[in-house]
Amino acid sequence: MSASPYHPELRLVRFLPSVPTGRRAVSLMRRRKARGADPGPDVTVEGIVLSPTVSIRLFRPSGAAEPIPALLWIHGGGHLFGSPEQDDRPNIAFVRELGIAVAAVRYRLGSDAPAPASVEDCYAAFQALARRAADWGIDADRLAIGGASAGGGIAAGVALYAHDHGDVRPLFQLLVYPMLDDRTVLKPDVASKHHRGWNAKNNRHGWTTYTGGEPGRPGVSPYVAPARREDLTGLPPAWIGVGTIDLFHDEDVEYARRLNEAGVPCELVTVPGATHGFDQMFARTDVVRDFWQRQADALRAAGITADR
C-alpha cells in the first residue's frame, strides 16, 4: 500500500468531497446564512454598513483605551459564495492575541457583479478604515489587509490597487492560500485526485464567474488576477501560506518568489500534506494551530499589534 500523501493530522480529508459548484449548489449555499460566533465578553462585534454593497463586521477588544492597529479581512468562497461570519473564529483569535481590531468585509461576489467589483468594494472598506479610524478607535497608520482563498487573491489585488492609486496603503498583506492566477485553469497537469476542498473543475467555474469569460484569456486585469502583474516592486511586505496538496500551491509559491525578487519581503510557509481549506476543516489539530500562530506572528512582526 502506498503512503498517504496527506499530513498525518489531516488524513481524514481523503473522505471529503470537493465543494460542489454547480448552479443549484451555489444558489443553495448563498441562501444559507452563516451564524456568527459569540465573541465573549472580552471582544465586541459591530455590524457597520458602509454603502449599498459593502459592510463590515468590526471586532475590537473590549475596553481598548487607545487607537489600535486593524486588519481588513476578506473571506473566501471561490468568488461564488461565502460570508464574513465564516471566519469569525480566527478573526476573534487575532483580536485576543494581538489586541487589534479586525474588520471582516462583506462585498459583492463574482456572481453579483463582474470583476473588479469585489476589489473595488474591499478597497472602499479599506479606505473607510483609514478615514473613519478616529471614530472606531483605530490607528490609521497601522493597517493591514488579508484574506483566504479567493479573499486572499482579492487582498493581493487591493494591495496592487492601493499602490497604483496612492491613497491609503496597507503596511502588510496576509495571504492565506490565495487564489491569484486564472491561468492555472489552462495547465493540463494541475488536476490531482488528491485535491480536496477546491479542485480544477471548481477553479474553472470560479474564475469564469469572476472574470465573466474564459479564464486564461488575454486582457484579464492584474487587480483581478494579481499573478498577471509584471512589476511587483513597491508593494507592502507579505506572508503567504499554502499546503503542498493545494491546487494553488504552485501559483502561490511563484508569487512569493516574484515578490522577493522584486525587493518585497515575503515569508512563504508551506504545509506538507495539506489541502485547500485544511484549517477550516481541521481547526482543532496542532498543524492548524501552528498555521494560524504563524499568521499571528507575522502580523506582530509587521507592527500590527497593540504591543509596542
KOLTI-816336 format. One record per residue (C-alpha): residue in three letters; x, y, z. Coordinates in steps of 0.001 Angstrom, whole numbers, padded with zeros to 6 digits, always signed. Layout:
% KOLTI-816336
ALAXYZ
...
//
This chain:
% KOLTI-816336
MET+000000+000000+000000
SER+001394+003391-000980
ALA+001953+006006+001707
SER-000787+008583+002168
PRO+000059+011982+000637
TYR-001827+013757+003416
HIS-000420+015153+006649
PRO-000985+012636+009471
GLU-003337+015004+011304
LEU-005295+015677+008113
ARG-005561+012148+006720
LEU-009363+012006+007118
VAL-009596+014649+004401
ARG-009394+011838+001852
PHE-013017+011002+002658
LEU-014244+014542+001997
PRO-015537+015592-001424
SER-014625+018857-003043
VAL-017040+021755-002763
PRO-019965+021467-005205
THR-020039+024475-007504
GLY-022986+023732-009776
ARG-025559+026475-010185
ARG-028090+024929-007820
ALA-025482+024096-005185
VAL-024048+027621-005260
SER-027534+029119-005037
LEU-028275+026951-002003
MET-025015+027881-000274
ARG-025610+031555-000918
ARG-029076+031387+000623
ARG-027754+029641+003717
LYS-026988+032281+006337
ALA-023804+031654+008310
ARG-024143+032150+012025
GLY-021624+034420+013652
ALA-019628+033190+016633
ASP-020172+034551+020127
PRO-017020+036621+020760
GLY-017397+036520+024546
PRO-017143+039445+026956
ASP-013565+040385+026030
VAL-014324+041134+022355
THR-017053+043339+020873
VAL-018521+042969+017392
GLU-020487+045582+015481
GLY-022064+045442+012043
ILE-021433+048630+010073
VAL-022961+049404+006673
LEU-020602+051448+004500
SER-022582+051517+001230
PRO-025356+049591-000515
THR-022797+046934-001495
VAL-020258+046993+001353
SER-020441+046359+005086
ILE-018049+045169+007780
ARG-018130+043102+010949
LEU-015852+045119+013212
PHE-014265+043184+016071
ARG-012421+045062+018828
PRO-011002+044224+022236
SER-013470+045304+024914
GLY-012314+048451+026634
ALA-009392+049233+024307
ALA-008114+052571+025616
GLU-006083+053885+022670
PRO-006082+053705+018892
ILE-005167+050174+017857
PRO-003990+048658+014565
ALA-006538+046995+012322
LEU-006673+044135+009839
LEU-009162+044225+006972
TRP-010096+040583+006423
ILE-011634+039265+003169
HIS-013424+035930+003234
GLY-013050+033224+000609
GLY-015552+031170-001352
GLY-014127+030943-004855
HIS-015883+034177-005925
LEU-019103+032151-005786
PHE-020248+032179-002143
GLY-019068+032879+001395
SER-019606+035482+004084
PRO-017538+037256+006757
GLU-019164+035175+009507
GLN-017393+032044+008283
ASP-014080+033420+009594
ASP-015298+034666+012981
ARG-013243+032114+014932
PRO-009779+033077+013596
ASN-010696+036767+013462
ILE-011709+036802+017123
ALA-008482+034965+017906
PHE-006469+037712+016152
VAL-008222+040319+018320
ARG-007367+038423+021504
GLU-003811+037520+020533
LEU-002724+040863+019111
GLY-005056+043394+020724
ILE-006087+044691+017308
ALA-009326+045404+015503
VAL-010428+043135+012672
ALA-012867+044378+010058
ALA-014338+041445+008119
VAL-015816+042800+004916
ARG-018976+041771+003092
TYR-018590+042528-000616
ARG-020075+041748-004000
LEU-019116+038298-005232
GLY-018345+037408-008824
SER-021894+036169-009283
ASP-023224+039546-008055
ALA-021225+041844-010306
PRO-018365+041449-012787
ALA-014776+041950-011715
PRO-013252+044147-010441
ALA-016313+044930-008301
SER-015020+042746-005448
VAL-011681+044567-005399
GLU-013384+047954-005545
ASP-015706+047061-002669
CYS-012866+045804-000490
TYR-010703+048820-001291
ALA-013628+051043-000271
ALA-013764+049186+003051
PHE-010021+049675+003490
GLN-010391+053393+002779
ALA-013147+053570+005392
LEU-010828+052040+007997
ALA-008371+054853+007355
ARG-010829+057724+007027
ARG-013035+056768+009979
ALA-010206+055473+012130
ALA-010746+058077+014849
ASP-014442+057133+015137
TRP-013597+053458+015562
GLY-010529+053793+017802
ILE-008179+052608+015070
ASP-004632+053710+014306
ALA-004798+054775+010658
ASP-001023+054409+010314
ARG-001079+050701+011165
LEU-003457+048956+008807
ALA-003035+045549+007204
ILE-005066+043599+004686
GLY-005577+039864+004482
GLY-007780+037082+003254
ALA-008074+033410+002458
SER-008504+031658-000884
ALA-010487+033978-003189
GLY-010308+036540-000389
GLY-006522+036233-000382
GLY-006487+036923-004105
ILE-008721+039955-003618
ALA-006432+041160-000807
ALA-003447+040939-003160
GLY-005487+042810-005781
VAL-006366+045535-003262
ALA-002674+045891-002395
LEU-001958+046493-006091
TYR-004900+048882-006411
ALA-003821+050854-003349
HIS-000235+051047-004634
ASP-001356+052401-008005
HIS-003908+054894-006727
GLY-001716+056334-003969
ASP-004471+056987-001451
VAL-004220+054759+001625
ARG-001893+051774+001585
PRO-001633+048716+003817
LEU+001516+048110+005829
PHE+001253+044359+005300
GLN-000629+041725+003316
LEU-001549+038367+004871
LEU-002406+035931+002081
VAL-003738+032529+003122
TYR-003640+030043+000208
PRO-004610+032919-002114
MET-006363+032450-005469
LEU-004029+034524-007641
ASP-003850+033237-011217
ASP-006689+032403-013593
ARG-004138+030879-015976
THR-003789+027878-013645
VAL-007001+026678-015316
LEU-005064+026189-018568
LYS-002398+023908-017103
PRO-003101+020307-018158
ASP-001136+018793-015281
VAL-002747+020785-012466
ALA-005575+018340-011690
SER-004904+015797-008949
LYS-007068+013115-007399
HIS-005647+014221-004042
HIS-007076+017747-004198
ARG-009798+018337-001629
GLY-011788+021443-000802
TRP-011164+023019-004217
ASN-010293+021193-007429
ALA-009606+022064-011052
LYS-013292+021943-012025
ASN-014214+024262-009149
ASN-011396+026597-010155
ARG-012604+026928-013736
HIS-016130+027691-012542
GLY-014938+030264-010017
TRP-012667+032101-012410
THR-015221+032019-015238
THR-017837+033563-012958
TYR-015465+036177-011567
THR-013879+037311-014833
GLY-017046+036987-016913
GLY-015354+034902-019592
GLU-012918+032137-020327
PRO-010098+032020-017758
GLY-006601+032497-019136
ARG-007650+034775-021976
PRO-005650+037947-022695
GLY-006635+041175-021019
VAL-007631+039981-017540
SER-006729+042772-015107
PRO-003961+042185-012540
TYR-006321+043635-009939
VAL-008480+040570-010641
ALA-005665+038027-011094
PRO-002655+039525-009264
ALA-000206+036949-010659
ARG-000589+038690-014025
ARG+001102+041801-012652
GLU+004535+042126-014251
ASP+006051+044661-011841
LEU+005616+043859-008144
THR+008021+046472-006803
GLY+006788+048826-004103
LEU+004122+046532-002668
PRO+003787+046025+001091
PRO+005582+043091+002733
ALA+003640+039842+002600
TRP+003081+036464+004206
ILE+001831+033573+002066
GLY+000774+030220+003491
VAL-000339+027212+001443
GLY-000449+023425+001635
THR+001608+021242-000668
ILE-001533+019477-001981
ASP-003426+022710-002555
LEU-004435+023447-006147
PHE-002990+026945-005610
HIS+000386+025721-004305
ASP+002424+026424-007440
GLU+000929+029838-008192
ASP+001359+030900-004547
VAL+004979+029756-004357
GLU+005718+031546-007621
TYR+004093+034777-006423
ALA+006143+034663-003228
ARG+009305+034148-005267
ARG+008488+037085-007529
LEU+007693+039374-004583
ASN+011062+038623-003015
GLU+012853+039100-006324
ALA+011126+042496-006655
GLY+012503+043531-003275
VAL+009232+042961-001413
PRO+009859+040835+001702
CYS+007572+037805+001581
GLU+007596+034931+004044
LEU+006391+031710+002448
VAL+005016+028924+004647
THR+004176+025591+003021
VAL+002393+022891+004994
PRO+003327+019358+003910
GLY+000353+017195+003027
ALA-002225+019951+003477
THR-005094+020537+001074
HIS-007085+023682+000324
GLY-009050+024958+003312
PHE-007479+022440+005677
ASP-007504+024956+008522
GLN-011283+025299+008294
MET-011888+021548+008202
PHE-009486+020518+010980
ALA-009406+023529+013278
ARG-008511+021561+016431
THR-005337+019933+015116
ASP-001842+021019+016071
VAL-000868+021631+012441
VAL-003745+024112+012066
ARG-002958+025830+015361
ASP+000629+026256+014220
PHE-000500+027571+010812
TRP-002686+030214+012491
GLN+000014+031108+015016
ARG+002466+031783+012206
GLN-000035+034225+010738
ALA-000407+035983+014078
ASP+003374+036104+014491
ALA+003750+037621+011017
LEU+001232+040362+011838
ARG+003030+041062+015129
ALA+006411+041276+013370
ALA+004875+043741+010880
GLY+003722+046013+013717
ILE+000056+045016+013530
THR-000236+044571+017287
ALA-001242+046686+020259
ASP+002060+045776+021938
ARG+004686+048424+021385
//
